[in-house]
Amino acid sequence: MFSNNLLMAAAGGGEAYTIDYSCRFDGSSSYLSRTPASAGNRKTWTYSTWGKILPGSDNWLFGAGDSASRDYGSMHVPQGNNMTMWMKENNYTKCQVSTSQKLKDPSAFYHLLVAIDTTQATDADRVSLYVNGIKITDFNTETYPALDFEGEINNTTYEMAVGRNGERTTGSFHGYLSDAVFIDGLALDHTYFGETDSTTGQWIPKDPSDLTFGTNGFWLDFADSSDLGNDVSGNDNDFTSNNLAAADQMTDSPTNNFCTMNPVNSYSGLTLSDGNLTATAGAQVYNKVNGTLWVPYQQGGQWYFEWTCGGDNDQQVGWTATDFSDLYPGQSGSISYAWARNGGAKYSPGAGGAASGQTYTSGDVLGWLLDFDAGEVKVGKVSSGSISYNITWTDLGTYEASGRGAWTATDRPYNGSGTFNFGANGFAISSAPGKALSTANFSAPTIKDGTAYFQTTLYTGDGSTQSVNQGGNKTFSPSFVWIKNRDAADDHCLFDTARGATKLLISNDSDAETTDADTLTAFDSDGFSLGDDDKVNTNTEKYVGWQWLESATSGFDIVTYTGNATNRTINHSLSAVPELMIVRRHDGVENWAVYHGSNTATPASEALVLDLDGATNPDVVTVWNDTAPTSSVFTVGTGGMTNSSGGNYIAYLWAGVEGFSKFGSYEGNGNADGSFVYTGMKPSLVICKSTDSTSDWFMFDNQRLGYNVDNNSLFSNTTAAELTADNIDILSNGFKLRITTDPNVAETYVYMAWAESPFKYATAR
């Protein structure tokens, strides 16, 4: 990356590399420290680590300095969640480089890298920040160090710290750190520490053992629980462990991501600690928190976690289902199995508490078993390495295939606390009856890399002709392309291979198809080609193109048919029940009919309209004939939206594919700390719409601007240019609304989402 006077080390690794351990830091007093015996290079160095963090906290990753002189250098993620490199002398800022990107995802690991070389002539080359193998170029603060500035890292006067403020004050780290590597004397880029997995497209660790570490260089792999500060670089630059115990060695790592409790899926007033495993409620108030990893029923088998009661106040703990992630056990609509401390009440899906005749108290360890094979949920007390079950529910199978078939741990403490154990440092039971909630225990998904079937591609118009190439890890010839000008009030332009290139439909109006030779001119092997029409290729204006590949594997089918104004069924090729259908007559004026499987209790009796902002339309017996689709056919009525006599129709059909596509609903809460929606994947595109009242069809993706919370919105039902508002965080396992208005008012919303990556392989976003 940088030139310097030292011989650059050869990039290490290249083979598949597994990180087996992390170190858990409690966010208060735990850290690792070492004062260099010999001076290192204070102008040039690199620090790389993998971290799973608690957003909204001051998370100090690495630094050195002194609180009295206020001389320090620190790499950290502050409460604002912007990754920052900070250097001071006598409390005067000498360097402050802070990303616009906000690291707000607590459910997976980030790879974080800082490279310093103050010998560079260009000031912006003196500090480089990387997140997940991408060099950051968008900053909200840019103060670069002076030429040849010597910082406090590598100074023999000052203690180095991992997981603590460089000033050696109270600032610490909240979460997990893996593979902490310091290179003394070299400014290395991301390729020395990670690489793109050719199968999944995700950024994965690379073995650093072949790197040249330099005088004070170190590599902490946390493999020795009795010596967490052990340096395995060969330099023996060991760190002293401060307020860390053997129990803080975890197998939660970038290559085996364990469940923790999720701060973006919890109520305010609840505090998480101990690596997001202990949940503590505020005084005299019920709170709720769910886990970060949900087990889909398709995984099958038995799954197990433990929970220790930490107080004598009330608790409701157990398993909850994904479609109701903002509900607590016993709440109307909740699908949860839970056991309460006070009175021992047991909670079943859709029901309040009922007497169980069993109780538990402070200090008791409960073992929770979810058994998909037997259709049961069990809970019992763990003692002396074994479990005795107290309660068994036998109706789990009722919910498996009903859209409520993914489950995670939940807790609703009342003025008390409880600690979860998902197996990252072993269970209390000697032989667990089920698998731990970790990504390594998930079977491989059908689609390992979402870019093989769906991509969001950005391009700039040239006012002439051009080919737009996909930028993902994989490429494909798209079957369906949806283009929108981001800069101007132009129509949404939809093209598909069934109707052919140049055949244009518009999602924001009801006009008939037009043939325009200057729009999309070809479906290429890795994208599409364009003419000079201003809707798709105005010079210097910015565009987005969403692209799908038709395939039973990806759950997408394009069907054409001619209407006959008679109730009828139409064949499709999904071999699965469609959950989303978008149908349009293309040779005449007509609205777009939308079937969404999560739209009301009887979705086939109602419809949404893609080109309008209205609520669900109940007067649509003529649209779907009040008949749900099956794995081989869908049904249309006699109305013009789906079956006008002699009309030519195009139908886009999707069935959900675990880890690639998800079609569900959520309840908005009208709060900036909005609803969290678990999808089981890192989304590439999210579309959502209220079914209760007037609401635009919001469209968010992972490219515009491509970091949290700046995921800009477009609307399928309007020509409006891109709205640059902070509405949503796209995360490794779903999305989180960050707005008090649409799409997060207190109404029911349907959503549709397609993946960049399944959660099993996802890095934090």
Sequence and secondary structure as in RCSB ss.txt:
>XXXX:A:sequence
MFSNNLLMAAAGGGEAYTIDYSCRFDGSSSYLSRTPASAGNRKTWTYSTWGKILPGSDNWLFGAGDSASRDYGSM
HVPQGNNMTMWMKENNYTKCQVSTSQKLKDPSAFYHLLVAIDTTQATDADRVSLYVNGIKITDFNTETYPALDFE
GEINNTTYEMAVGRNGERTTGSFHGYLSDAVFIDGLALDHTYFGETDSTTGQWIPKDPSDLTFGTNGFWLDFADS
SDLGNDVSGNDNDFTSNNLAAADQMTDSPTNNFCTMNPVNSYSGLTLSDGNLTATAGAQVYNKVNGTLWVPYQQG
GQWYFEWTCGGDNDQQVGWTATDFSDLYPGQSGSISYAWARNGGAKYSPGAGGAASGQTYTSGDVLGWLLDFDAG
EVKVGKVSSGSISYNITWTDLGTYEASGRGAWTATDRPYNGSGTFNFGANGFAISSAPGKALSTANFSAPTIKDG
TAYFQTTLYTGDGSTQSVNQGGNKTFSPSFVWIKNRDAADDHCLFDTARGATKLLISNDSDAETTDADTLTAFDS
DGFSLGDDDKVNTNTEKYVGWQWLESATSGFDIVTYTGNATNRTINHSLSAVPELMIVRRHDGVENWAVYHGSNT
ATPASEALVLDLDGATNPDVVTVWNDTAPTSSVFTVGTGGMTNSSGGNYIAYLWAGVEGFSKFGSYEGNGNADGS
FVYTGMKPSLVICKSTDSTSDWFMFDNQRLGYNVDNNSLFSNTTAAELTADNIDILSNGFKLRITTDPNVAETYV
YMAWAESPFKYATAR
>XXXX:A:secstr
    SS        S      EEEEESSS EEEE  SS   SSEEEEEEEEEE TTS EEEEEEEETTTTEEEEE
EE TT EEEEEEEETTEEEEEEEEEEE    SS EEEEEEEETT SSGGGSEEEEETTEE   EEEEE   TT  
 STT TTSEEEESB TTSSS B EEEEEEEEEEES    GGGTEEE TTT  EEE   TTS   TT EEE    T
T TT B SSS    EEES  GGGEES BTTB B  EEEEEE TTEEEETTTTEEEE TT B  EEES  EEGGG 
SEEEEEEEE  SS  EEEEEEGGGTT  TTSTT  EEEEESGGG EE TT  EE  S    TT EEEEEEETTTT
EEEEEEEETTEEEEEEEE  THHHHTTT  EEEEEE  BSSEEEEE STT  SSSS SSB SBGGGS   S S G
GGTEEEEEEE  SS EEEE  SSS    SEEEEEESSS    EEEETTT TTEEEETTS    EE TTSEEEEET
TEEEE S HHHH TT EEEEEEE  BTTTTEEEEEEE  SS EEEE S SS  SEEEEEESSS    EEEETTSS
SSGGG BEETTS    BS  HHHHTT    SSEEEE SSHHHH TT EEEEEEE   TTTEEEEEEE  SSSS  
EEE SEEEEEEEEEESSS    EEEESSSB SSS B BEETTS    B    EEE SSEEEE  SSTTSSSSEEE
EEEEEEEEGGG    
